[in-house]
Amino acid sequence: MSEKLRVIPVAGRIGAIIEGVSLSKDLKPEIFKVIRDAILEHKVVFFRNQHHLNNQDQEEFAKLFGEPIAHPTVSPLEKSNYILELNSDEGGRANTWHTDVTFVDAYPKFSILRSVEVPQAGGDTVWANTAAAYEGLPQELRDLVDKLWAVHTNEYDYAAKFRSINNNVDEEAAKRHEEEFTSVVYETEHPVVHVHPETGERHLLLGGFAKNIIGFSQADSQHFIALLQDHITKLENSVRWHWEVGDVAIWDNRATQHYAVNDYGEQHRIVRRVTIDGDVPVSVDGRHSVTRLKKEKIATN
């Protein structure tokens, strides 16, 4: 193993920088193991100065973690198989707290994000540790949420939410983005608490795609989800990353939520993401998540 390889925590409960490694599909198994173990422990890890990676390199490197998958509704970047480009000029300002693609049952287990163009100031991303959030709940509240299930969908209040957070995108761009993102509508039932298949930790599973708590009214659902989200996104449970061109972040999507801060006005920001196929979550009592609705929208003019 390289003597230069170092894993350096950057916050108390989540996040680490890994130094002394050049990412590629040809990593030695013992070095890859250090990286993968660090992701499971720290939930998100960061690498500086990975300028050598191009789109194909990113996809090939991602295969070390499992089977890459394309976004279920948004087309991959041209001349790539799996890369989702988040371009600030085209609606790529995902500044709501979310876990990637939870509107399907087997949502991605890992996400690999590479910065291509960054603002001079602003445009950071924040991650939160959903296991630490669960552990921080009072025991009585843990006992309750262990039993609850929530519906996640990619259509829930999407138009209003998109327009409210992307005020630098014109209406036509917002409409195109909305139509593509919800071209197929999904609704999936997930446990509010799932058991991580590798660490055994219990994690809160909510975020921006969570529509309602099953058995609660819509109003009560919104209040209760907001209460749990406040626990997830406490500063103590989070780490904030200031991007430089050539940075790579890899996170355990089963153990985190993240938020891209939309504070950079008309400056340009491009990041490119590959996600890895995941397993269907399991509740505390052993039940699996299930997709109840998958419906293609009929185009209207």
C-alpha positions in Angstrom: 0.0 0.0 0.0 1.2 3.5 -0.8 2.8 5.2 2.2 1.3 8.5 1.0 -2.3 7.3 1.3 -4.0 9.0 4.2 -7.6 9.2 5.4 -8.1 12.5 7.2 -11.5 13.2 8.9 -12.8 16.7 8.2 -15.8 16.8 10.5 -16.7 15.1 13.8 -19.5 12.9 12.5 -19.1 12.7 8.7 -16.6 13.2 6.0 -12.9 12.5 5.3 -10.3 13.6 2.7 -8.3 10.8 1.2 -4.8 11.9 0.0 -2.1 10.2 -1.9 -4.1 8.4 -4.5 -4.9 8.9 -8.2 -8.3 7.4 -9.0 -8.6 4.9 -11.8 -10.0 1.5 -12.7 -6.6 0.1 -12.1 -6.4 0.8 -8.4 -4.7 -2.0 -6.4 -7.2 -4.1 -4.4 -5.7 -3.1 -1.1 -6.0 0.6 -1.9 -9.5 0.3 -3.1 -10.4 -1.5 0.1 -9.1 1.4 2.1 -11.3 3.8 0.1 -14.4 1.6 0.3 -13.9 1.1 4.1 -13.5 4.8 4.5 -16.8 5.5 2.7 -18.6 3.1 5.0 -17.1 4.7 8.1 -17.2 8.4 7.1 -20.2 8.3 4.8 -18.6 10.7 2.2 -15.0 11.0 1.1 -13.2 13.7 -0.9 -10.3 13.6 -3.3 -8.5 16.7 -4.7 -6.6 17.1 -7.9 -8.1 14.3 -10.0 -7.7 16.3 -13.2 -6.7 13.2 -15.2 -10.3 11.8 -15.1 -12.5 12.2 -18.1 -16.1 11.0 -18.5 -15.0 7.5 -19.6 -12.4 7.2 -16.8 -15.1 8.2 -14.3 -17.4 5.5 -15.5 -14.7 2.8 -15.6 -13.6 3.8 -12.1 -17.1 3.7 -10.8 -17.4 0.0 -11.9 -15.1 -0.9 -9.0 -18.0 -0.2 -6.7 -20.6 -2.3 -8.5 -22.9 -1.9 -11.5 -23.3 1.7 -12.7 -26.9 2.7 -13.5 -28.4 5.5 -15.5 -30.9 7.9 -14.0 -34.4 6.3 -14.4 -35.9 9.4 -16.1 -33.1 11.8 -17.2 -30.9 11.0 -20.2 -27.2 10.5 -19.6 -24.7 13.0 -20.9 -24.1 12.6 -24.6 -21.5 10.0 -25.5 -21.7 8.4 -22.1 -23.6 5.5 -20.7 -24.3 6.5 -17.1 -23.1 10.1 -16.4 -25.7 12.5 -15.2 -24.6 16.1 -15.8 -25.8 18.8 -13.4 -25.4 22.0 -15.2 -26.4 25.2 -13.5 -27.5 26.8 -16.7 -29.9 23.9 -17.5 -31.6 23.4 -14.2 -28.9 21.5 -12.4 -29.3 23.3 -9.0 -30.4 20.4 -6.8 -30.6 22.5 -3.6 -33.0 20.5 -1.5 -32.0 17.9 1.0 -32.3 14.5 -0.6 -30.9 11.0 -1.0 -30.4 10.2 -4.7 -33.4 8.6 -6.5 -35.3 7.3 -3.5 -38.5 7.3 -5.6 -37.5 3.8 -6.8 -37.1 0.8 -4.6 -33.5 -0.2 -5.2 -32.0 3.3 -5.2 -28.3 3.8 -5.7 -25.9 2.6 -3.0 -23.0 4.9 -4.0 -22.6 8.1 -5.9 -19.4 9.4 -7.5 -19.4 13.1 -8.3 -16.7 14.9 -10.3 -16.4 18.7 -10.5 -15.9 20.1 -14.1 -16.5 23.8 -13.6 -17.0 25.6 -10.4 -18.0 29.2 -9.4 -15.4 31.5 -8.1 -17.4 31.6 -4.8 -20.3 29.6 -3.6 -21.7 26.3 -5.0 -20.6 24.1 -2.1 -22.3 20.8 -1.3 -23.3 19.7 2.2 -23.8 16.1 3.3 -25.6 14.8 6.5 -25.2 11.6 8.3 -28.6 9.9 8.6 -27.3 7.3 11.2 -26.1 10.0 13.5 -29.5 11.7 13.1 -31.3 8.5 14.1 -29.0 7.9 17.1 -29.7 11.5 18.2 -33.4 11.0 18.5 -35.0 10.4 21.9 -35.7 6.7 22.5 -39.4 7.2 22.5 -39.2 8.8 19.0 -36.9 6.1 17.8 -39.4 3.5 18.9 -42.1 5.3 16.8 -40.1 5.9 13.6 -38.9 2.3 13.6 -42.5 1.3 12.7 -43.3 4.0 10.1 -43.3 3.9 6.3 -43.2 6.8 3.8 -44.2 7.3 0.2 -41.4 8.7 -2.0 -42.1 10.1 -5.5 -40.4 12.1 -8.2 -43.6 14.1 -8.9 -44.4 15.3 -5.4 -44.9 19.1 -5.6 -42.0 19.0 -8.2 -42.9 22.1 -10.3 -43.4 24.4 -7.3 -40.3 23.1 -5.6 -38.1 23.4 -8.7 -39.2 26.9 -9.5 -38.7 28.1 -5.9 -35.1 26.9 -5.7 -34.0 27.7 -9.2 -34.9 31.3 -9.6 -32.0 31.9 -12.1 -33.5 29.5 -14.6 -36.1 30.8 -17.1 -39.6 29.3 -17.2 -39.0 27.4 -20.5 -35.9 25.7 -19.0 -37.8 24.9 -15.9 -40.6 23.3 -17.9 -38.2 21.2 -19.9 -36.4 20.0 -16.8 -39.7 19.2 -15.0 -41.1 17.3 -18.0 -38.0 15.1 -18.4 -37.6 14.4 -14.6 -41.2 13.3 -14.3 -41.5 11.7 -17.8 -42.1 8.4 -15.8 -43.8 8.9 -12.4 -42.7 6.6 -9.6 -44.2 6.1 -6.1 -42.3 3.8 -3.7 -43.0 2.9 -0.1 -39.8 2.9 2.1 -39.4 2.4 5.8 -38.7 5.6 7.6 -35.8 3.7 9.3 -33.8 1.2 7.2 -31.0 -1.1 8.3 -27.8 -0.6 6.4 -26.9 -3.9 4.7 -23.2 -3.6 5.3 -22.8 -1.8 8.6 -26.0 -2.8 10.4 -26.6 0.8 11.4 -30.1 2.2 11.4 -30.7 5.2 9.1 -33.5 7.7 8.6 -34.7 7.5 5.0 -36.5 10.6 4.0 -35.4 13.7 2.0 -37.0 15.8 -0.7 -38.8 12.9 -2.5 -40.7 11.9 0.6 -44.4 12.8 0.0 -46.1 11.5 3.1 -46.0 9.2 6.1 -48.4 6.3 5.5 -51.3 6.5 8.0 -50.8 10.2 8.6 -52.7 13.1 7.1 -50.8 15.2 4.5 -50.6 18.1 7.0 -49.3 15.8 9.8 -46.9 14.1 7.4 -45.4 17.5 6.5 -44.9 18.5 10.1 -43.5 15.1 11.1 -41.1 14.9 8.1 -39.9 18.4 8.9 -39.2 17.5 12.5 -37.1 14.5 11.4 -35.4 16.5 8.7 -34.3 19.0 11.3 -32.6 16.2 13.1 -30.9 14.9 10.0 -29.6 18.3 8.9 -28.3 19.6 12.2 -24.9 21.2 11.7 -23.3 18.6 14.1 -24.4 15.8 11.6 -23.0 17.6 8.5 -19.9 18.4 6.5 -19.6 21.1 3.8 -17.3 20.8 0.8 -15.9 23.7 -1.2 -15.4 22.5 -4.7 -12.3 23.0 -6.8 -12.1 21.8 -10.4 -10.9 18.2 -10.5 -12.4 17.2 -7.1 -14.2 13.9 -6.7 -16.7 13.1 -3.9 -17.9 9.6 -3.2 -20.7 9.0 -0.8 -22.7 6.2 0.7 -26.2 7.1 -0.6 -27.8 4.7 1.9 -26.3 6.6 4.8 -26.6 10.3 3.8 -28.6 13.2 2.5 -26.9 16.0 0.6 -27.7 19.6 -0.5 -26.1 21.7 -3.3 -26.0 25.3 -2.1 -27.5 27.6 -4.7 -25.7 30.8 -3.7 -23.6 31.6 -6.8 -26.1 33.6 -8.9 -25.3 33.5 -12.6 -21.9 32.0 -12.2 -21.5 28.6 -13.9 -21.3 25.2 -12.2 -21.0 21.8 -13.8 -20.6 18.5 -11.9 -21.0 15.0 -13.3 -22.3 12.0 -11.4 -22.3 8.2 -11.8 -24.4 6.1 -9.4 -24.1 2.5 -8.5 -27.0 0.0 -8.4 -28.3 -0.6 -4.9 -30.3 -3.1 -2.9 -33.9 -2.8 -1.8 -34.0 -1.3 1.7 -35.0 -3.4 4.6 -37.0 -2.2 7.6 -36.2 -2.8 11.3 -38.8 -5.7 11.2 -37.4 -7.2 8.0 -39.8 -5.9 5.4 -38.6 -4.7 2.0 -39.4 -1.4 0.2 -41.7 -1.7 -2.8 -42.5 0.4 -5.8 -46.3 0.8 -6.0 -46.5 3.0 -9.1 -44.5 3.3 -12.3 -46.4 5.3 -14.9 -45.2 6.9 -18.1 -46.7 10.3 -18.6 -48.6 11.1 -21.8 -46.9 14.1 -23.5 -49.2 17.2 -23.9 -48.6 20.2 -26.1 
